[in-house]
């Protein structure tokens, strides 16, 4: 079931925010960066409710897809795209203190969000996406690119992975992380973006467990492990 009206309100940085999309199903959030047909179709198969963040609506319409909602400041939508989408599905958020990704993500209530079309082009935009992941670290959100996926590790994560799978850990703040099943143990290490990071580790067992001390540790896996990541994030709820 998908609801497309204001269903609840909460506060972000002192401002009242309302959910626009509420669904019991998983959501594909489509951005304006390039996304392959393979990645988009895989995401929609796993998360069938399509929501566009501003210019992502143009990608959807060009590929014959109709988003349930378009959320953002809408400054990237051309007249043709706006005309193709019912007016009641367009939600203009005029404030300029957040990115379109954050505007959309903060207004979706769903078990899981797969964010596609947010990688591979402007680096500043992509870094802002990862900052938002940490800001909303309690929500199961996976950024999906052509090669890799990225998400915030919850307080306890259990991943079933093939032996040798690349498991990269990148801290967005100072954090420790207990772990099992990794080739190089993280026990007793302090990670920080200005110090030690944990990239290019790998699975040395079928089960990899992570227990970060704070929700600020990004997990980066090959896109082939998207289903494993979804199972791990939803299984930990």
QUINOR-V83270 format. One line per field, one symbol per residue. ss: DSSP state (@ for helix, = for strand, . for the rest). burial: b if it has 24 or more other C-alpha atoms within 12 Angstrom, else e. A space follows every 10 residues. Layout:
# QUINOR-V83270
ss=???
burial=???
This chain:
# QUINOR-V83270
ss=.==.....== ==..====.. ===...==== ......@@@@ @@@@@@..== ===..@@@@@ @@......== ==......@@ @@@@..@@@= ==.......@ @@@@@..==. ..====.... ..@@@@@@@@ @@@@@..... ====...=== ==....==== .....===== =...====== .=.......= =....=.=== ===...==== ==....==== ==@@@@@@@@ @@@@@..
burial=ebebeeeeee eeeeeeebbb bbbebbbbbb bbbbbbeebb bbbbebbbbb bbbbbbbbbb beeebbbbbb bbbbbbbeee bbeebeeebb bbbeeeeebb bbbbbbbbbb bbbbbbbbbb eeeeebeebb bbbbbbbbbb bbbbbbebbb bbbbbbbbbb beeebbbbbb bbbebbbbbb bbbbbbeeeb beeeeebbee bbbbeebbbb bbbbbbbbbb bbbebbbbbb ebbbeee
